[in-house]
C-alpha cells in the first residue's frame, strides 16, 4: 500500500506537467487554444497607442512581437480591430510564416494581406479601444483560398487556433 501512494502522487504530478502550448479544456468541455504572449515596443497592454501610429501622426504600422508558439504551428494570422466601429478591420494578415516572431515598425509581415494597416482614428473628442490578436494555426488548416470567408472571419481562426494572444491599446482624438 505504501508504494502505491508515492506512485499515485508522482503520476498526478507528472500529469500536470507539460507544455504551456498545449490546448486546454474550458469549463464547457471545448478545447481552448494555448496563450501566445503579444507585446509592442510602442505601448503596454491597455495603454495609449502613441500618435505616430495613428491618423494624428505618421500612421506608421505598429511594432509587434509574439512568443510561445506551440509545436505544430504552421502559420500565424494577425488581426486588429476597433470593436466600437462596426465591421471595421484595421489590419489583417494571414499566412505569416511559422518562424515569424513579430513585425517591425512601419512594416507589413510577410503573408497574405487581407486588409493593410489602417491607423487608428477615432471620432473627434472620443477614445476608442483597439484590439490586436495573433493566432498560431496548424499547417493542416489551409482554407481553399486565402481571403475566403473562413479566413476573413476571425471566428474561423479562433476555432482552429493552436494558440492565441492579444494586446489592446487606446487612442484619444481631441476635438
C-alpha positions in Angstrom: 0.0 0.0 0.0 2.8 2.4 0.8 4.3 2.1 -2.7 1.1 3.0 -4.4 0.8 6.4 -2.7 4.1 7.7 -3.9 3.4 6.3 -7.4 0.0 7.8 -7.4 1.3 11.2 -6.3 4.1 11.1 -8.9 1.6 10.2 -11.6 -0.6 13.1 -10.7 2.3 15.5 -10.6 3.6 14.3 -14.0 0.1 14.5 -15.4 0.1 18.2 -14.6 3.4 18.8 -16.3 3.6 19.6 -20.0 3.9 22.3 -22.5 2.2 25.6 -21.8 1.4 25.5 -25.6 -0.9 22.5 -25.2 -4.6 23.3 -25.7 -6.6 23.2 -22.5 -10.2 22.3 -21.9 -12.6 25.1 -20.9 -15.5 24.8 -18.4 -17.8 23.9 -21.3 -15.6 21.0 -22.3 -14.5 22.7 -25.5 -10.8 22.8 -26.4 -9.3 26.2 -25.6 -6.2 27.4 -27.5 -3.0 28.0 -25.6 -1.8 31.5 -25.0 0.7 33.4 -27.1 2.4 36.4 -25.5 1.9 39.5 -27.7 3.8 42.7 -26.9 4.7 46.1 -28.5 7.7 48.3 -28.0 5.3 51.2 -28.6 2.8 50.7 -25.8 1.8 48.4 -23.0 -1.3 46.3 -22.5 -4.3 48.6 -22.2 -2.1 51.7 -22.7 -2.3 54.6 -25.1 -1.1 54.0 -28.6 1.4 56.8 -29.5 0.3 59.4 -32.1 2.9 58.3 -34.6 0.9 55.1 -35.2 -2.5 56.9 -35.6 -4.1 59.3 -38.0 -2.9 62.1 -35.8 0.7 61.2 -36.7 2.6 59.4 -39.5 0.2 56.4 -39.3 3.2 54.0 -39.1 2.4 50.4 -38.7 2.7 49.2 -35.1 5.7 47.2 -34.0 4.6 43.9 -32.5 6.3 40.7 -31.3 5.0 37.4 -30.1 6.3 34.3 -28.3 5.0 31.0 -27.1 4.0 29.4 -30.4 3.3 25.7 -29.8 4.8 22.8 -31.7 2.8 22.2 -34.9 2.3 25.9 -35.7 2.2 26.1 -39.5 1.4 29.8 -39.8 0.2 32.9 -38.0 -2.6 35.4 -38.6 -2.6 39.0 -37.3 -5.9 40.8 -36.8 -6.5 44.3 -35.5 -10.0 45.8 -34.9 -11.8 48.7 -33.3 -14.8 47.0 -31.7 -16.7 50.3 -31.5 -16.6 50.7 -35.3 -18.9 48.2 -36.7 -17.2 45.8 -39.1 -14.0 47.8 -39.5 -10.7 45.9 -39.7 -7.6 48.0 -39.1 -5.1 45.3 -40.1 -5.4 41.7 -41.2 -2.6 39.5 -42.5 -2.8 35.7 -42.8 -0.3 33.0 -43.8 2.5 34.7 -41.9 5.3 32.1 -41.8 5.6 29.9 -38.7 9.1 31.2 -38.0 8.0 34.8 -37.6 8.1 36.3 -34.2 6.7 39.8 -34.9 6.6 42.7 -37.2 8.9 45.8 -37.3 7.5 49.3 -37.0 6.1 50.5 -40.3 6.3 47.1 -41.9 3.8 44.5 -43.0 4.6 40.9 -42.0 5.2 38.5 -44.9 2.0 36.7 -45.8 -1.3 37.4 -47.5 -2.6 40.9 -46.7 -6.4 40.8 -46.3 -6.6 44.4 -45.0 -3.5 46.6 -45.0 -2.7 48.6 -41.8 -5.2 51.4 -41.3 -4.1 53.7 -38.5 -6.4 54.1 -35.5 -8.5 57.2 -35.9 -11.4 57.6 -33.5 -14.1 60.3 -33.9 -13.0 63.7 -32.6 -13.4 64.0 -28.8 -13.6 60.3 -28.3 -11.3 57.4 -27.1 -11.5 54.1 -28.9 -10.1 50.7 -27.9 -8.1 48.8 -30.5 -7.7 45.0 -30.1 -4.8 43.2 -31.7 -4.8 39.4 -31.8 -2.3 36.9 -33.1 -3.3 33.4 -33.9 -1.0 30.4 -34.2 -2.6 28.0 -36.7 -1.7 24.4 -37.7 -0.3 23.8 -41.2 -3.3 21.4 -41.7 -5.7 24.4 -41.5 -5.5 25.8 -45.0 -8.7 27.3 -46.4 -9.2 26.7 -50.1 -8.5 30.4 -50.8 -6.7 32.8 -48.6 -9.1 35.7 -48.1 -12.1 33.4 -48.3 -14.9 33.8 -45.7 -13.3 31.1 -43.5 -10.2 33.2 -43.1 -11.7 36.7 -43.2 -13.9 35.8 -40.3 -11.7 35.8 -37.1 -14.1 33.3 -35.6 -12.8 30.7 -38.1 -9.3 31.5 -36.9 -10.3 31.2 -33.3 -11.9 27.8 -33.9 -8.8 26.4 -35.5 -6.1 28.1 -33.4 -3.5 26.2 -31.5 -2.7 29.4 -29.6 -4.0 33.0 -29.4 -2.5 36.1 -27.9 -3.6 39.7 -27.8 -2.6 43.2 -26.8 -5.1 46.1 -26.6 -4.5 49.8 -26.7 -6.4 53.1 -26.7 -6.4 56.2 -28.8 -7.9 59.6 -27.8 -8.6 62.1 -30.6 -9.1 65.6 -29.3 -11.7 68.0 -30.8 
